[in-house]
Amino acid sequence: MSKRMIAACLIGLAFFGFGGLGAGTLDAQITRTPILLNPGNPSSSSFDPVISADSGRIYTAWTDHRTIGCGVYFSRSTDNGLTFAPEIRLDGDTANTTKDLISQSIHGDGSDVYLFWTDDRNGSTDVYFIASRNGGVSFEPEVRIDDTGAPGTQEVLAATLAADGQNVFIAMSVEIGGADEAIVVSTSSDGGASWSAAIHAGHGTAGDFDVDYIGIGCFGTNGFVAFDDNSDSTDSLYGRSLTSAGGMGTLVRVDSDTTGSGDIEHSVDVVFTSLTQVNVIWQEERTGTSNEEIRFNISSDGGAAFATDDVIGTYTPGTNDVDNVWFDAEGDTIIVAWEDNRTGSDEIYTCSSFDGGATWSADLQHSIVGGGYPRVAVDGDMVGVAWTGPTAPDHAFVNWSRDGGATFGAPLVMSAGTGDVDYVDIDLDATYESCHIAYLDDTLQGYGIDHVYTNSFRAASLTLMGSGASGAPHRFQFDGALAGESGSANAFQVVCSGSLGGFLIPTDGRNVGLAFDTLFSRSLGLGAVLSGSVNAAGSGQSSVFPMLPGLGTTFYAVAVVKLAGGGFGAITDPIEFTVQ
């Protein structure tokens, strides 16, 4: 059968009659088996796992100690996280000195991969950057990022990266001329092939004031850097707009408390939701002097001016202690995650805005009996919140929303070892509507010797309902369509195969994960049976059908959502079943 005929079959099947609806639940995601990424590190600890996902490609990096010293390692997946290539080392430091990856150290955009880390090879801490143009198959030579000083002459105490296409921004807190730090920015408009000279973005002369916490974000060629400094006697929050060509705007105040009051603490972060809307979040001791609260502010003109900041969350500011704030945003959806102790133990919460920060939802609690170090990611209708908990030995958890963060299901346990999980990073991939995490786990070697693992799931899932007996009645249960795919105008279609493979949907090039064989072709012709409409909850059921004959034979099935407006939506992971 030609690809054109296959496409016609797939499209045509959406208009056949469908079976009854099932109840379905939001909690239907099926996690895969965790994958160990660094088997070549049997007895030395790993650190700093980071992950980025885009267009079916998953990129991960970490640092670990092998034999002597420390290196930066990388692995990639080209099949949406089902398998990963053997790890490779990225840095060229023959002395194996200390290196650290930092949250947001990695950025994948299609086949472009950007990665940076701090590195002590020159005698003090510098920042190094590396890029791949072919999806991580190979990397260009690493580059030291200019911090206004010669290599090894100044100490970089913090760094962060933002990127959009070929536009890359790196901000650093650099100790210059003594004990105080300066905010220094370097930019690239060609994907890191060349870089602007370092720019001092703070008050006065570099090193005049103390800079501790920094954040940077971008949209196209526009960027914005936010940072605290003590130019008004206490730590207040400031920022500047930037361009990837090296331009810099006027210094502005981001927080809106009175001069000389409040104290910025930790978690300064910046996310653009359009070319001109800049969202900044941070922790600050404003109501009290020992417990932080979350503050948020918006600029609608690219960072030239900011509105009045808001408190995020319904804990008691100044009384409850807030830590480890993280947020992500897309369009008008902004999700903030944190941990606080309002219940007497640290738990994970989120708060959402669906109108660009004008109003905020009630807090949602995600952990049950303790949690820490949350991360959150937003991509279209998908929101994922990851954390570790509840108590040692901790596991990695993800809570999942298919409606932009309005509602969540039950937490999913993503780790499977018996050891302690210490850290988790998360990213989402809209192409396959999937969630991916990387985390540390000390199961293999015992307490304190961590290895790097990854695990994934897709938004939608498929379940075969029935005994598995040949000739017995069965049906397929489909769950987890995103908000934009839910509703009876849309349908799901199940296709089956005798083996896994690489059949691509002709209209969009996505891999359904099955081989195109006789059974695949036959299942396309059973559209009225192996399909169903999708209800408002994102679920549906096929008609009842007899199990295929063939005792002991193993088959595979995948469901694909056919959208009423044209095209295809969610693809489930293949499920395996054996005729009994």
LUMVEXVO-428053 format. One record per residue (C-alpha): x, y, z; chain. Coordinates in steps of 0.001 Angstrom, whole numbers, padded with zeros to 6 digits. Example, Ala and Ser with C-alpha at 12.3 -4.5 7.8 and 13.67 -1.06 7.14 Angstrom:
LUMVEXVO-428053
<east 012300	north -004500	up 007800	c A>;
<east 013670	north -001060	up 007140	c A>;
***
This chain:
LUMVEXVO-428053
<east 000000	north 000000	up 000000	c A>;
<east 001428	north 003441	up -000909	c A>;
<east 001919	north 006186	up 001635	c A>;
<east -000786	north 008196	up -000162	c A>;
<east -003258	north 005338	up 000230	c A>;
<east -002294	north 004871	up 003890	c A>;
<east -002882	north 008554	up 004577	c A>;
<east -006266	north 008349	up 002867	c A>;
<east -007201	north 005330	up 005005	c A>;
<east -006196	north 007055	up 008208	c A>;
<east -008111	north 010193	up 007344	c A>;
<east -011138	north 008364	up 006057	c A>;
<east -011470	north 006187	up 009148	c A>;
<east -012277	north 009220	up 011261	c A>;
<east -015692	north 009432	up 009603	c A>;
<east -016858	north 005877	up 010309	c A>;
<east -019320	north 005082	up 013118	c A>;
<east -017815	north 004764	up 016602	c A>;
<east -018398	north 002631	up 019683	c A>;
<east -019565	north 003710	up 023129	c A>;
<east -017806	north 006168	up 025368	c A>;
<east -015776	north 005150	up 028410	c A>;
<east -015433	north 007054	up 031650	c A>;
<east -011697	north 007625	up 031364	c A>;
<east -009484	north 009379	up 033891	c A>;
<east -006818	north 012037	up 033868	c A>;
<east -004488	north 009657	up 035739	c A>;
<east -003992	north 007333	up 032779	c A>;
<east -000406	north 008173	up 031844	c A>;
<east 001791	north 005092	up 031642	c A>;
<east 005407	north 005636	up 032641	c A>;
<east 008165	north 003776	up 030865	c A>;
<east 011027	north 001877	up 032493	c A>;
<east 013823	north 004202	up 033738	c A>;
<east 017003	north 004200	up 031628	c A>;
<east 020483	north 004383	up 033149	c A>;
<east 022420	north 006991	up 031156	c A>;
<east 025945	north 006555	up 032519	c A>;
<east 026778	north 002856	up 032933	c A>;
<east 030432	north 003751	up 032363	c A>;
<east 030540	north 005373	up 035805	c A>;
<east 030236	north 002337	up 038094	c A>;
<east 031557	north 003646	up 041394	c A>;
<east 031915	north 007440	up 041241	c A>;
<east 029172	north 009939	up 041907	c A>;
<east 027290	north 011942	up 039274	c A>;
<east 025861	north 015439	up 039635	c A>;
<east 023694	north 018085	up 037989	c A>;
<east 021494	north 016187	up 035494	c A>;
<east 019736	north 018500	up 033029	c A>;
<east 017331	north 017660	up 030208	c A>;
<east 015844	north 019368	up 027147	c A>;
<east 013227	north 017968	up 024742	c A>;
<east 012146	north 019145	up 021303	c A>;
<east 010689	north 017555	up 018148	c A>;
<east 011169	north 013980	up 019321	c A>;
<east 014787	north 014564	up 020338	c A>;
<east 015785	north 014374	up 024008	c A>;
<east 019085	north 015829	up 025192	c A>;
<east 020614	north 015173	up 028607	c A>;
<east 023860	north 016192	up 030272	c A>;
<east 025489	north 015815	up 033677	c A>;
<east 028851	north 015925	up 035433	c A>;
<east 030542	north 012991	up 037107	c A>;
<east 033821	north 011859	up 038600	c A>;
<east 035570	north 009026	up 036800	c A>;
<east 038906	north 007726	up 038000	c A>;
<east 040023	north 011282	up 038744	c A>;
<east 038508	north 014728	up 038554	c A>;
<east 035292	north 015777	up 036864	c A>;
<east 033914	north 015829	up 033321	c A>;
<east 030801	north 016949	up 031442	c A>;
<east 028895	north 014091	up 029789	c A>;
<east 026069	north 014034	up 027254	c A>;
<east 023563	north 011567	up 025815	c A>;
<east 020795	north 011969	up 023246	c A>;
<east 017651	north 010226	up 022092	c A>;
<east 016170	north 010475	up 018602	c A>;
<east 013058	north 008375	up 019342	c A>;
<east 011323	north 010510	up 021973	c A>;
<east 013217	north 008971	up 024880	c A>;
<east 012710	north 005269	up 024148	c A>;
<east 016447	north 004706	up 023691	c A>;
<east 019578	north 006808	up 024256	c A>;
<east 022906	north 006899	up 022467	c A>;
<east 026066	north 005989	up 024403	c A>;
<east 027312	north 008825	up 026576	c A>;
<east 030097	north 011079	up 025307	c A>;
<east 032356	north 013523	up 027140	c A>;
<east 032085	north 017153	up 026008	c A>;
<east 034755	north 019104	up 027860	c A>;
<east 038432	north 019049	up 026901	c A>;
<east 039869	north 019643	up 030348	c A>;
<east 042738	north 017193	up 030721	c A>;
<east 043256	north 018285	up 034333	c A>;
<east 039709	north 017128	up 035203	c A>;
<east 039042	north 020070	up 037519	c A>;
<east 035679	north 020883	up 039122	c A>;
<east 032761	north 021556	up 036776	c A>;
<east 029118	north 022309	up 037473	c A>;
<east 026054	north 022256	up 035310	c A>;
<east 023334	north 024615	up 036432	c A>;
<east 019586	north 024549	up 035922	c A>;
<east 018904	north 025809	up 032392	c A>;
<east 022416	north 024716	up 031373	c A>;
<east 021043	north 022873	up 028335	c A>;
<east 018800	north 024076	up 025529	c A>;
<east 017611	north 021985	up 022595	c A>;
<east 015901	north 023594	up 019616	c A>;
<east 015363	north 020971	up 016919	c A>;
<east 018841	north 019877	up 015845	c A>;
<east 020604	north 022757	up 017651	c A>;
<east 021880	north 021958	up 021146	c A>;
<east 023464	north 024543	up 023465	c A>;
<east 025165	north 023688	up 026745	c A>;
<east 027203	north 025669	up 029260	c A>;
<east 028927	north 024934	up 032555	c A>;
<east 031216	north 026524	up 035122	c A>;
<east 034782	north 025239	up 035028	c A>;
<east 037857	north 025616	up 037276	c A>;
<east 040502	north 024479	up 034792	c A>;
<east 042167	north 027915	up 034641	c A>;
<east 042623	north 028316	up 038397	c A>;
<east 039357	north 030106	up 039147	c A>;
<east 035819	north 029574	up 037894	c A>;
<east 035112	north 030408	up 034238	c A>;
<east 032108	north 029650	up 032003	c A>;
<east 032408	north 027364	up 028979	c A>;
<east 029878	north 026917	up 026160	c A>;
<east 029506	north 024229	up 023511	c A>;
<east 027095	north 023792	up 020588	c A>;
<east 025921	north 021039	up 018262	c A>;
<east 024271	north 021707	up 014896	c A>;
<east 023281	north 018104	up 014149	c A>;
<east 021202	north 016992	up 017102	c A>;
<east 024107	north 016084	up 019355	c A>;
<east 025841	north 013732	up 016917	c A>;
<east 028926	north 015942	up 017162	c A>;
<east 029844	north 019195	up 018880	c A>;
<east 031880	north 022221	up 017891	c A>;
<east 034924	north 023067	up 020043	c A>;
<east 034082	north 024394	up 023495	c A>;
<east 034392	north 028167	up 023971	c A>;
<east 035244	north 030137	up 027118	c A>;
<east 032698	north 032960	up 027559	c A>;
<east 034228	north 036381	up 028151	c A>;
<east 033644	north 037714	up 031680	c A>;
<east 035703	north 040943	up 031168	c A>;
<east 038862	north 039282	up 032505	c A>;
<east 041565	north 036913	up 031280	c A>;
<east 041015	north 033172	up 031841	c A>;
<east 041277	north 032272	up 035502	c A>;
<east 041590	north 035850	up 036772	c A>;
<east 038011	north 036363	up 037987	c A>;
<east 035604	north 034107	up 039847	c A>;
<east 032195	north 033401	up 038274	c A>;
<east 029834	north 032694	up 041168	c A>;
<east 026597	north 032171	up 039211	c A>;
<east 025595	north 031828	up 035555	c A>;
<east 022466	north 031206	up 033485	c A>;
<east 021506	north 030842	up 029809	c A>;
<east 018523	north 031691	up 027597	c A>;
<east 018190	north 030861	up 023902	c A>;
<east 015697	north 031161	up 021068	c A>;
<east 016825	north 029823	up 017714	c A>;
<east 020228	north 031298	up 016920	c A>;
<east 019959	north 033921	up 019657	c A>;
<east 021834	north 032941	up 022820	c A>;
<east 022260	north 034982	up 026021	c A>;
<east 024510	north 034138	up 028988	c A>;
<east 024514	north 036135	up 032233	c A>;
<east 027148	north 035777	up 034969	c A>;
<east 027710	north 037051	up 038482	c A>;
<east 031458	north 037740	up 038436	c A>;
<east 033723	north 038671	up 041320	c A>;
<east 035643	north 041667	up 040013	c A>;
<east 038312	north 043586	up 041882	c A>;
<east 037542	north 042295	up 045366	c A>;
<east 034732	north 040739	up 047326	c A>;
<east 031829	north 042240	up 045360	c A>;
<east 030370	north 040790	up 042167	c A>;
<east 029201	north 042393	up 038946	c A>;
<east 026463	north 041352	up 036533	c A>;
<east 028101	north 040516	up 033197	c A>;
<east 026308	north 039480	up 029987	c A>;
<east 027589	north 037997	up 026735	c A>;
<east 025357	north 037408	up 023693	c A>;
<east 025397	north 035599	up 020357	c A>;
<east 023187	north 035979	up 017283	c A>;
<east 024652	north 032984	up 015403	c A>;
<east 024030	north 030112	up 017782	c A>;
<east 027222	north 030571	up 019753	c A>;
<east 029589	north 030565	up 016772	c A>;
<east 030684	north 034049	up 017850	c A>;
<east 030046	north 036138	up 020961	c A>;
<east 029839	north 039785	up 021890	c A>;
<east 032390	north 041244	up 024250	c A>;
<east 031220	north 040949	up 027848	c A>;
<east 028861	north 043749	up 028933	c A>;
<east 028651	north 045070	up 032486	c A>;
<east 024894	north 045478	up 033015	c A>;
<east 024779	north 046736	up 036615	c A>;
<east 025131	north 049984	up 038543	c A>;
<east 028281	north 052079	up 038495	c A>;
<east 031605	north 050455	up 037699	c A>;
<east 031870	north 046680	up 037675	c A>;
<east 032512	north 045491	up 041220	c A>;
<east 031073	north 048570	up 042968	c A>;
<east 028123	north 046601	up 044368	c A>;
<east 027373	north 043037	up 045355	c A>;
<east 025359	north 040884	up 042895	c A>;
<east 024181	north 037473	up 044130	c A>;
<east 021176	north 036185	up 042141	c A>;
<east 020590	north 036482	up 038421	c A>;
<east 018049	north 035429	up 035790	c A>;
<east 017858	north 035831	up 032020	c A>;
<east 015218	north 035203	up 029356	c A>;
<east 014721	north 035929	up 025664	c A>;
<east 012276	north 035937	up 022760	c A>;
<east 013857	north 036115	up 019325	c A>;
<east 016580	north 038765	up 019366	c A>;
<east 015203	north 040421	up 022537	c A>;
<east 016517	north 039499	up 025963	c A>;
<east 016217	north 040704	up 029547	c A>;
<east 018549	north 040158	up 032481	c A>;
<east 017387	north 040540	up 036103	c A>;
<east 019664	north 040677	up 039142	c A>;
<east 019828	north 041864	up 042719	c A>;
<east 022420	north 044280	up 044046	c A>;
<east 022938	north 046344	up 047220	c A>;
<east 023211	north 049773	up 045576	c A>;
<east 020396	north 051054	up 047841	c A>;
<east 021793	north 049407	up 051036	c A>;
<east 019608	north 046275	up 050824	c A>;
<east 019311	north 043810	up 047985	c A>;
<east 016780	north 045101	up 045451	c A>;
<east 015949	north 043753	up 041995	c A>;
<east 017017	north 045489	up 038789	c A>;
<east 017270	north 044592	up 035134	c A>;
<east 018059	north 045639	up 031572	c A>;
<east 016724	north 044756	up 028160	c A>;
<east 019260	north 043239	up 025763	c A>;
<east 019652	north 042275	up 022124	c A>;
<east 021506	north 039244	up 020829	c A>;
<east 023706	north 041594	up 018783	c A>;
<east 025125	north 043056	up 022016	c A>;
<east 022775	north 045998	up 022597	c A>;
<east 021637	north 047024	up 026073	c A>;
<east 018735	north 049146	up 027342	c A>;
<east 018318	north 051422	up 030347	c A>;
<east 018699	north 050038	up 033873	c A>;
<east 015249	north 049623	up 035516	c A>;
<east 013915	north 048653	up 038932	c A>;
<east 011922	north 045389	up 038844	c A>;
<east 010676	north 045039	up 042430	c A>;
<east 008347	north 047718	up 043754	c A>;
<east 008992	north 047878	up 047485	c A>;
<east 010392	north 051097	up 048970	c A>;
<east 014068	north 051895	up 048573	c A>;
<east 016187	north 050358	up 051306	c A>;
<east 013603	north 047767	up 052352	c A>;
<east 013175	north 044103	up 051506	c A>;
<east 015934	north 041631	up 050741	c A>;
<east 016103	north 039598	up 047504	c A>;
<east 016874	north 035942	up 048159	c A>;
<east 017399	north 033190	up 045575	c A>;
<east 015374	north 032047	up 042582	c A>;
<east 015520	north 035078	up 040289	c A>;
<east 014141	north 033920	up 036929	c A>;
<east 012947	north 035534	up 033686	c A>;
<east 010573	north 034156	up 031028	c A>;
<east 009278	north 035953	up 027902	c A>;
<east 005766	north 035082	up 026713	c A>;
<east 005895	north 037349	up 023661	c A>;
<east 008370	north 039662	up 021984	c A>;
<east 007481	north 042407	up 024477	c A>;
<east 006075	north 040695	up 027609	c A>;
<east 008744	north 039939	up 030201	c A>;
<east 007823	north 037951	up 033324	c A>;
<east 010166	north 038039	up 036332	c A>;
<east 009854	north 036015	up 039529	c A>;
<east 011971	north 035958	up 042658	c A>;
<east 012070	north 035239	up 046398	c A>;
<east 012233	north 038143	up 048817	c A>;
<east 012214	north 038756	up 052556	c A>;
<east 009787	north 041663	up 052469	c A>;
<east 007051	north 040910	up 054997	c A>;
<east 009503	north 039322	up 057451	c A>;
<east 013251	north 039191	up 057941	c A>;
<east 013849	north 035440	up 057893	c A>;
<east 011140	north 033823	up 055737	c A>;
<east 010971	north 034419	up 052008	c A>;
<east 007879	north 035002	up 049899	c A>;
<east 007370	north 034761	up 046135	c A>;
<east 007156	north 037978	up 044128	c A>;
<east 006206	north 038388	up 040470	c A>;
<east 006231	north 041326	up 038074	c A>;
<east 005510	north 042003	up 034402	c A>;
<east 006788	north 044362	up 031762	c A>;
<east 004682	north 044776	up 028622	c A>;
<east 007279	north 046837	up 026745	c A>;
<east 010243	north 044476	up 026629	c A>;
<east 011654	north 045482	up 030002	c A>;
<east 011674	north 049271	up 029683	c A>;
<east 009298	north 049585	up 032664	c A>;
<east 007558	north 047270	up 035129	c A>;
<east 004166	north 047210	up 036829	c A>;
<east 003617	north 046802	up 040591	c A>;
<east 004780	north 043396	up 041769	c A>;
<east 002458	north 040777	up 043313	c A>;
<east 002763	north 038132	up 046000	c A>;
<east 002248	north 034662	up 044525	c A>;
<east 000630	north 031977	up 046690	c A>;
<east -001760	north 031833	up 049648	c A>;
<east 000704	north 030854	up 052387	c A>;
<east 001237	north 033482	up 055106	c A>;
<east 004060	north 035810	up 053978	c A>;
<east 006677	north 036344	up 056644	c A>;
<east 005425	north 033355	up 058661	c A>;
<east 005650	north 030401	up 056274	c A>;
<east 009029	north 029743	up 054674	c A>;
<east 009099	north 029494	up 050870	c A>;
<east 012007	north 027838	up 049053	c A>;
<east 013118	north 026626	up 045631	c A>;
<east 010791	north 028670	up 043418	c A>;
<east 010594	north 027695	up 039748	c A>;
<east 008334	north 028839	up 036930	c A>;
<east 007630	north 028511	up 033245	c A>;
<east 005250	north 030272	up 030881	c A>;
<east 003839	north 030106	up 027384	c A>;
<east 001408	north 032579	up 025891	c A>;
<east -000994	north 033689	up 028622	c A>;
<east -000290	north 030617	up 030800	c A>;
<east 002164	north 031100	up 033670	c A>;
<east 002819	north 028330	up 036218	c A>;
<east 004810	north 028870	up 039423	c A>;
<east 006042	north 025965	up 041581	c A>;
<east 007628	north 026070	up 045036	c A>;
<east 007842	north 024364	up 048396	c A>;
<east 006623	north 025862	up 051680	c A>;
<east 005973	north 024675	up 055234	c A>;
<east 002422	north 025954	up 055852	c A>;
<east 001310	north 022453	up 056921	c A>;
<east 004315	north 021884	up 059181	c A>;
<east 006323	north 020014	up 056550	c A>;
<east 007666	north 021149	up 053197	c A>;
<east 005178	north 020379	up 050431	c A>;
<east 005085	north 021183	up 046710	c A>;
<east 002569	north 023771	up 045473	c A>;
<east 001734	north 025473	up 042197	c A>;
<east -000211	north 028592	up 041333	c A>;
<east -001347	north 029408	up 037797	c A>;
<east -002315	north 032408	up 035743	c A>;
<east -004239	north 031981	up 032503	c A>;
<east -004394	north 035668	up 031592	c A>;
<east -000739	north 036637	up 031451	c A>;
<east -000337	north 037300	up 035174	c A>;
<east -003356	north 039582	up 035659	c A>;
<east -005060	north 037085	up 037988	c A>;
<east -003923	north 033908	up 039739	c A>;
<east -005578	north 030626	up 040658	c A>;
<east -005804	north 029097	up 044111	c A>;
<east -002739	north 027109	up 045188	c A>;
<east -002661	north 023416	up 044301	c A>;
<east -000765	north 021007	up 046561	c A>;
<east 001052	north 018236	up 044680	c A>;
<east 003120	north 016311	up 047224	c A>;
<east 001370	north 014443	up 050015	c A>;
<east 003769	north 013803	up 052899	c A>;
<east 006753	north 015914	up 051943	c A>;
<east 008552	north 017097	up 048842	c A>;
<east 011435	north 019283	up 047717	c A>;
<east 013197	north 020964	up 044795	c A>;
<east 010276	north 021314	up 042360	c A>;
<east 010620	north 021960	up 038654	c A>;
<east 007798	north 022920	up 036283	c A>;
<east 007491	north 022963	up 032492	c A>;
<east 004740	north 024299	up 030202	c A>;
<east 004181	north 023443	up 026537	c A>;
<east 000772	north 024255	up 025053	c A>;
<east -001929	north 022319	up 026936	c A>;
<east 000690	north 020307	up 028816	c A>;
<east 002072	north 021167	up 032256	c A>;
<east 004409	north 018931	up 034220	c A>;
<east 005512	north 019440	up 037833	c A>;
<east 008441	north 017329	up 039075	c A>;
<east 009943	north 016965	up 042548	c A>;
<east 011653	north 014527	up 044895	c A>;
<east 010207	north 013144	up 048120	c A>;
<east 008630	north 012338	up 050440	c A>;
<east 011448	north 011236	up 052800	c A>;
<east 014688	north 009337	up 052284	c A>;
<east 014904	north 007183	up 050322	c A>;
<east 013181	north 009715	up 048058	c A>;
<east 011626	north 009012	up 044666	c A>;
<east 011130	north 011216	up 041610	c A>;
<east 007517	north 012306	up 041094	c A>;
<east 005666	north 014056	up 038286	c A>;
<east 002190	north 015551	up 038441	c A>;
<east 000585	north 016060	up 035068	c A>;
<east -001994	north 018410	up 033580	c A>;
<east -003475	north 018109	up 030092	c A>;
<east -005478	north 021377	up 030352	c A>;
<east -002743	north 023959	up 030841	c A>;
<east -002473	north 023553	up 034611	c A>;
<east -006137	north 024035	up 035533	c A>;
<east -006394	north 020475	up 036884	c A>;
<east -003916	north 017729	up 037704	c A>;
<east -004183	north 013990	up 038207	c A>;
<east -002531	north 011878	up 040881	c A>;
<east 001287	north 012042	up 041182	c A>;
<east 003203	north 009536	up 039060	c A>;
<east 006238	north 007762	up 040523	c A>;
<east 008922	north 008055	up 037838	c A>;
<east 011871	north 006361	up 039578	c A>;
<east 012021	north 002614	up 040184	c A>;
<east 015124	north 001980	up 042289	c A>;
<east 015444	north 001170	up 045973	c A>;
<east 017958	north 003964	up 046594	c A>;
<east 017564	north 007680	up 047227	c A>;
<east 016677	north 010162	up 044474	c A>;
<east 018235	north 013572	up 045059	c A>;
<east 017409	north 015763	up 042092	c A>;
<east 015058	north 015890	up 039125	c A>;
<east 014875	north 018055	up 036003	c A>;
<east 011925	north 018109	up 033577	c A>;
<east 011036	north 019150	up 030042	c A>;
<east 008091	north 018583	up 027693	c A>;
<east 007896	north 017868	up 023975	c A>;
<east 004745	north 019064	up 022202	c A>;
<east 005565	north 017064	up 019060	c A>;
<east 004797	north 013769	up 020805	c A>;
<east 002882	north 015285	up 023739	c A>;
<east 005405	north 013755	up 026104	c A>;
<east 007080	north 014441	up 029444	c A>;
<east 010739	north 013664	up 030131	c A>;
<east 012804	north 013806	up 033324	c A>;
<east 016416	north 013215	up 034351	c A>;
<east 017355	north 012450	up 037946	c A>;
<east 020016	north 011081	up 040305	c A>;
<east 019612	north 007715	up 042041	c A>;
<east 022095	north 005897	up 044309	c A>;
<east 020535	north 002412	up 043993	c A>;
<east 023504	north 000828	up 042167	c A>;
<east 026340	north 001679	up 044558	c A>;
<east 024617	north 002761	up 047735	c A>;
<east 024288	north 005967	up 049700	c A>;
<east 025922	north 009041	up 048164	c A>;
<east 027135	north 007461	up 044897	c A>;
<east 024592	north 008689	up 042368	c A>;
<east 023961	north 007672	up 038784	c A>;
<east 021896	north 009480	up 036144	c A>;
<east 018581	north 008084	up 034943	c A>;
<east 015847	north 009286	up 032635	c A>;
<east 012197	north 008344	up 032287	c A>;
<east 009263	north 009486	up 030157	c A>;
<east 005581	north 009148	up 029384	c A>;
<east 003167	north 010432	up 026781	c A>;
<east 000030	north 012413	up 027527	c A>;
<east -002230	north 009813	up 025989	c A>;
<east -002336	north 006096	up 026757	c A>;
<east -003959	north 002976	up 025347	c A>;
<east -005162	north -000060	up 027314	c A>;
<east -006486	north -003381	up 026044	c A>;
<east -009544	north -004343	up 028083	c A>;
<east -010203	north -008097	up 028250	c A>;
<east -008741	north -011450	up 029230	c A>;
<east -006375	north -011814	up 026278	c A>;
<east -007950	north -015150	up 025355	c A>;
<east -008266	north -015953	up 021660	c A>;
<east -011783	north -015223	up 020398	c A>;
<east -012897	north -013591	up 023680	c A>;
<east -014503	north -010110	up 023602	c A>;
<east -012114	north -007146	up 023998	c A>;
<east -012076	north -003415	up 023490	c A>;
<east -009489	north -000629	up 023574	c A>;
<east -009592	north 002110	up 026220	c A>;
<east -008027	north 005425	up 025219	c A>;
<east -007181	north 008149	up 027777	c A>;
<east -005314	north 011405	up 028144	c A>;
<east -006100	north 013556	up 025110	c A>;
<east -005124	north 017160	up 025649	c A>;
<east -007740	north 019865	up 026166	c A>;
<east -007576	north 020907	up 022521	c A>;
<east -008176	north 017301	up 021401	c A>;
<east -011054	north 016498	up 023742	c A>;
<east -014699	north 016483	up 022647	c A>;
<east -016765	north 014125	up 020537	c A>;
<east -015874	north 015884	up 017269	c A>;
<east -012443	north 014242	up 017559	c A>;
<east -011743	north 010527	up 017306	c A>;
<east -009013	north 008044	up 018126	c A>;
<east -007970	north 005252	up 015763	c A>;
<east -006080	north 002123	up 016847	c A>;
<east -003615	north 000456	up 014491	c A>;
<east -001931	north -002890	up 015194	c A>;
<east 001235	north -004611	up 014030	c A>;
<east 003127	north -007824	up 014573	c A>;
<east 006293	north -005913	up 015471	c A>;
<east 007670	north -002539	up 016456	c A>;
<east 009048	north -000324	up 013717	c A>;
<east 009291	north 003122	up 012202	c A>;
<east 006092	north 003810	up 010267	c A>;
<east 005644	north 007581	up 009833	c A>;
<east 002342	north 009444	up 009635	c A>;
<east 002594	north 010831	up 006083	c A>;
<east 000999	north 014190	up 006882	c A>;
<east 003297	north 015208	up 009738	c A>;
<east 006236	north 012798	up 009759	c A>;
<east 005786	north 011512	up 013311	c A>;
<east 006760	north 007943	up 014082	c A>;
<east 003933	north 005729	up 015387	c A>;
<east 006472	north 003126	up 016533	c A>;
<east 005009	north 000170	up 014584	c A>;
<east 006151	north -001768	up 011539	c A>;
<east 003887	north -001550	up 008499	c A>;
<east 002917	north -005171	up 007906	c A>;
<east -000166	north -007171	up 006910	c A>;
<east -001753	north -006740	up 010336	c A>;
<east -001167	north -002963	up 010197	c A>;
<east -002894	north -002780	up 006819	c A>;
<east -005746	north -004983	up 008053	c A>;
<east -006290	north -002851	up 011154	c A>;
<east -006645	north 000239	up 008976	c A>;
<east -009619	north -001440	up 007363	c A>;
<east -011297	north -002042	up 010723	c A>;
<east -011919	north 001612	up 011451	c A>;
<east -015495	north 001137	up 012582	c A>;
<east -014319	north -001299	up 015268	c A>;
<east -010856	north -000106	up 016314	c A>;
<east -011849	north 003513	up 016894	c A>;
<east -014011	north 005707	up 019070	c A>;
<east -014910	north 009309	up 019742	c A>;
<east -013063	north 011306	up 022378	c A>;
<east -015185	north 012649	up 025209	c A>;
<east -014784	north 015918	up 027107	c A>;
<east -012498	north 014184	up 029616	c A>;
<east -010106	north 013190	up 026824	c A>;
<east -011070	north 009496	up 026878	c A>;
<east -012939	north 006991	up 024752	c A>;
<east -013551	north 003313	up 024013	c A>;
<east -013547	north 001286	up 020842	c A>;
<east -016291	north -001138	up 019897	c A>;
<east -016109	north -004672	up 021256	c A>;
<east -014192	north -007132	up 019036	c A>;
<east -012987	north -010733	up 019353	c A>;
<east -009321	north -011271	up 020163	c A>;
<east -007251	north -012311	up 017150	c A>;
<east -006514	north -016035	up 016804	c A>;
<east -002961	north -017286	up 017312	c A>;
<east -002215	north -018695	up 020750	c A>;
<east 001033	north -017270	up 022135	c A>;
<east 001376	north -014665	up 019393	c A>;
<east 002495	north -011179	up 020470	c A>;
<east 000999	north -008087	up 018868	c A>;
<east 001433	north -004338	up 019317	c A>;
<east -001087	north -001487	up 019160	c A>;
<east -000971	north 002318	up 019018	c A>;
<east -003764	north 004897	up 019085	c A>;
<east -003692	north 008140	up 017110	c A>;
<east -006129	north 011035	up 017579	c A>;
<east -007760	north 012317	up 014399	c A>;
<east -008734	north 015979	up 014814	c A>;
<east -012042	north 017157	up 013371	c A>;
<east -010385	north 020266	up 011999	c A>;
<east -007813	north 018213	up 010129	c A>;
<east -004538	north 016557	up 011004	c A>;
<east -003595	north 014268	up 013856	c A>;
<east -003089	north 014821	up 017575	c A>;
<east -001812	north 012533	up 020303	c A>;
<east 000052	north 009310	up 019599	c A>;
<east 000222	north 006758	up 022394	c A>;
<east 003236	north 004597	up 023145	c A>;
<east 002877	north 001101	up 021673	c A>;
<east 001314	north -001464	up 023996	c A>;
<east 002197	north -005144	up 023801	c A>;
<east -000271	north -008005	up 024240	c A>;
<east -000022	north -011758	up 023786	c A>;
<east -002878	north -014017	up 022783	c A>;
<east -003621	north -016443	up 025618	c A>;
***
